[in-house]
Amino acid sequence: MNGDPVVPPAAVIGQQYLPAVHISSSFRVRMVSMSTRKWWLMAVVLVVALASCDGTALDNQRAPAPITVRITLSHTRVISGPSIKGKAVFINTTSKTVIVQSCALDGWLDVGLVNSRITYSHIDPLVGCNPSVRIAPGRNQFPLTVQTTFQGCTQEKGQATENEPSCTPTGMPALPPGAYATKAIIAGLPSGTRMPTPVSVTLLPAQG
């Protein structure tokens, strides 16, 4: 039987016998080659897409902020109670004057002191007026005052809280001694404005 040809195994479909299909090694090589080229093409497309995204992100990172803001204070270590004078420096990096889209009488520039226990929020007097504050190209400076007293107090017995203590005979109570940082609330600036870095402030206990 050594001279008989080798018959490939048959596949059974119903009651019929079909000869098995023989796939040549050259066809398998071509299939593998096509599959490899397909995966390489997909990889190249993916790399190009990621590079495009990274380039866009880098371009966005390189784009300068239209306005940068910096807060400076005359003193950063003071007795609690008296206010602190300071200034806000606005650098307009564009070539055009920027109009602050907020009513100046509503307090568009507000800076207070906060820490892990004491909060600060802007109290809007709700005055309606047209925008009037203009920030020219280059350096602009605006004066500001930082209070070292609470924003509010209560005269009702038993209603005092950590952020709204009982009023004193002379008015608003001083903030507790300790470490604080400035919190700037600035309204009406264009998108992308770089807000100021908080300034550390130490409040000392009132003497006497």
Secondary structure, DSSP 8 states (H G I E B T S, - for coil): -TTS-----EEEETTEEEE-----HHHHHHHHHHHHHHHHHHHHHHHHHHHHHHHHHHHHHHS--SEEEEEEES-SEEESSS-EEEEEEEEE-SSS-EE-SS-GGG-SEEEEEE-SS----------------EE-SEEEEEEEEE--B-S--B-STT---SSS-B-BTTBS-B--SEEEEEEEEE-S--TT-B-----EEEEE----
